[in-house]
């Protein structure tokens, strides 16, 4: 039975207040719209090990390796693998028995001053369901349908929080997880 739909603020706060989850947010393009929610609601120090925006292509290549396309599933996968591996490498000695590590990443092109017509991105999570588990992964392609850049950024932040919440609390019920991705959004966004 589906739970009551929480608003985005409540979902981010519930994640921040749960001591199990700790990891990295890596966002390229369209700003730091997902991690911003976790900072805004408070308690992010218990959830966010690192937040990074490798906006410049050369900087992104230096971290994640060369990419022919920056808004692509391949770039997203490189981000997820690198950031998750780094969290485990740096933090497992102290936290592995009590922490479920995660990496959230997105690479997005949203409406900007130069125009364009294809506003989309790739978003994903690599996460442990329980401490010391092998990681699971969720990857998805998102279309940004709003006309204004600020509305696209808002929608991106909401769907990103929904993805984190779904991965952490609904991964055992895939149908509910998929349905929850549109919580507090419509298919027109």
C-alpha positions as CSV (number, residue, x, y, z in Angstrom):
1,X,0.0,0.0,0.0
2,X,1.4,3.4,-1.1
3,X,2.3,5.8,1.7
4,X,1.1,9.3,1.8
5,X,3.1,11.5,-0.6
6,X,5.6,13.7,1.3
7,X,6.6,17.1,-0.1
8,X,10.1,17.6,-1.4
9,X,11.2,19.4,1.8
10,X,10.0,16.5,4.0
11,X,11.7,13.9,1.8
12,X,15.0,15.7,1.9
13,X,14.8,16.2,5.7
14,X,13.8,12.5,6.3
15,X,17.0,11.5,4.4
16,X,19.2,14.0,6.2
17,X,17.9,12.8,9.6
18,X,18.5,9.1,8.8
19,X,22.0,8.2,10.0
20,X,22.4,5.3,7.5
21,X,23.0,7.3,4.3
22,X,26.2,9.1,3.5
23,X,27.7,10.1,0.2
24,X,28.4,12.4,-2.7
25,X,26.3,14.6,-5.0
26,X,28.0,15.3,-8.3
27,X,26.0,17.6,-10.7
28,X,27.0,18.9,-14.1
29,X,25.0,21.6,-15.8
30,X,21.8,23.3,-14.6
31,X,23.4,24.0,-11.2
32,X,23.4,22.1,-7.9
33,X,19.6,21.7,-7.9
34,X,19.4,18.4,-6.1
35,X,22.0,18.8,-3.3
36,X,20.6,22.3,-2.7
37,X,17.5,20.7,-1.2
38,X,19.5,18.8,1.3
39,X,21.4,21.9,2.4
40,X,18.3,24.0,2.5
41,X,16.3,21.7,4.9
42,X,19.1,21.4,7.4
43,X,21.0,18.4,8.8
44,X,23.0,17.9,5.6
45,X,26.3,17.2,7.4
46,X,24.9,13.8,8.3
47,X,24.2,13.0,4.6
48,X,26.5,14.9,2.4
49,X,30.1,13.8,2.4
50,X,30.9,15.9,-0.7
51,X,29.1,18.1,-3.3
52,X,30.8,18.8,-6.6
53,X,29.9,20.6,-9.8
54,X,32.4,20.0,-12.5
55,X,30.9,22.5,-14.9
56,X,33.9,23.2,-17.1
57,X,34.5,20.4,-19.7
58,X,38.2,20.2,-19.1
59,X,37.7,20.0,-15.3
60,X,35.1,17.3,-15.8
61,X,37.4,15.3,-18.1
62,X,40.2,15.6,-15.6
63,X,38.0,14.0,-12.9
64,X,35.9,11.5,-14.9
65,X,37.9,10.9,-18.0
66,X,37.3,12.1,-21.6
67,X,33.8,12.2,-22.9
68,X,32.6,12.7,-26.5
69,X,29.3,13.8,-25.0
70,X,28.9,15.4,-21.6
71,X,25.1,14.9,-21.3
72,X,25.1,11.1,-21.8
73,X,24.6,7.9,-20.0
74,X,28.3,7.1,-20.4
75,X,29.3,10.3,-18.6
76,X,26.7,9.7,-15.9
77,X,28.1,6.1,-15.4
78,X,31.7,7.5,-15.1
79,X,30.5,10.0,-12.5
80,X,28.6,7.4,-10.4
81,X,31.5,4.9,-10.5
82,X,34.1,7.4,-9.6
83,X,32.3,9.1,-6.8
84,X,31.0,5.9,-5.2
85,X,34.4,4.3,-5.4
86,X,36.0,7.4,-3.8
87,X,33.5,7.5,-0.9
88,X,34.2,3.8,-0.1
89,X,37.9,4.2,-0.5
90,X,38.1,7.3,1.8
91,X,35.4,6.5,4.3
92,X,35.0,2.7,4.7
93,X,37.7,2.2,7.3
94,X,35.8,4.4,9.7
95,X,32.2,4.0,8.6
96,X,31.7,0.8,6.6
97,X,29.8,-1.2,9.4
98,X,27.3,1.6,10.1
99,X,27.0,3.5,6.8
100,X,25.3,2.8,3.5
101,X,27.3,4.8,1.0
102,X,25.8,6.4,-2.1
103,X,26.7,8.6,-5.1
104,X,24.1,10.7,-6.7
105,X,25.0,12.2,-10.1
106,X,23.3,14.1,-12.9
107,X,24.5,15.7,-16.1
108,X,21.9,18.1,-17.6
109,X,21.4,20.7,-20.3
110,X,18.7,23.2,-19.4
111,X,17.4,26.3,-21.0
112,X,20.0,29.0,-21.1
113,X,20.8,32.4,-22.7
114,X,22.1,30.7,-25.9
115,X,18.7,29.1,-26.5
116,X,18.5,25.6,-27.7
117,X,15.6,23.2,-28.0
118,X,16.7,19.9,-26.3
119,X,16.5,20.2,-22.6
120,X,17.3,16.9,-21.0
121,X,19.7,15.0,-18.9
122,X,20.8,11.8,-17.2
123,X,20.4,11.2,-13.5
124,X,21.3,8.3,-11.3
125,X,22.2,6.8,-7.9
126,X,24.7,4.1,-7.0
127,X,23.9,3.1,-3.4
128,X,24.1,0.4,-0.8
129,X,20.8,-0.8,0.6
130,X,22.5,-1.8,3.8
131,X,26.0,-1.2,5.2
132,X,28.6,-3.5,3.5
133,X,26.2,-4.5,0.7
134,X,27.2,-4.6,-2.9
135,X,25.9,-1.4,-4.6
136,X,22.7,-1.2,-6.5
137,X,22.1,1.4,-9.2
138,X,19.2,3.4,-10.8
139,X,19.8,5.3,-14.0
140,X,17.2,7.4,-15.8
141,X,16.9,9.9,-18.6
142,X,14.9,13.1,-17.8
143,X,13.2,15.6,-20.1
144,X,12.8,19.2,-18.9
145,X,9.5,20.5,-20.4
146,X,9.1,23.8,-18.5
147,X,9.6,26.9,-20.6
148,X,11.6,28.9,-18.0
149,X,15.1,27.9,-16.8
150,X,14.2,28.4,-13.2
151,X,11.2,26.1,-13.5
152,X,13.4,23.5,-15.2
153,X,15.9,23.8,-12.3
154,X,13.1,23.4,-9.8
155,X,11.8,20.3,-11.5
156,X,15.2,18.8,-11.7
157,X,15.7,19.3,-8.0
158,X,12.4,17.7,-7.1
159,X,12.9,14.6,-9.3
160,X,16.4,14.2,-7.9
161,X,15.2,14.3,-4.3
162,X,12.4,11.8,-5.4
163,X,15.1,9.5,-6.8
164,X,17.2,9.6,-3.6
165,X,14.1,9.0,-1.5
166,X,13.0,6.2,-3.7
167,X,16.4,4.5,-3.7
168,X,16.7,4.7,0.1
169,X,13.1,3.9,1.1
170,X,11.4,2.2,-1.8
171,X,14.0,0.1,-3.6
172,X,12.3,-3.0,-2.3
173,X,9.1,-2.0,-4.0
174,X,10.1,-1.1,-7.6
175,X,6.6,-0.1,-8.8
176,X,6.2,2.4,-5.9
177,X,9.7,3.7,-6.5
178,X,9.0,4.4,-10.2
179,X,5.6,6.0,-9.4
180,X,7.2,8.2,-6.7
181,X,9.6,9.8,-9.2
182,X,6.8,12.2,-10.2
183,X,5.7,13.1,-6.6
184,X,5.1,16.8,-6.4
185,X,5.5,17.1,-10.3
186,X,3.3,16.5,-13.3
187,X,4.1,14.8,-16.6
188,X,4.1,18.3,-18.1
189,X,7.2,19.4,-16.3
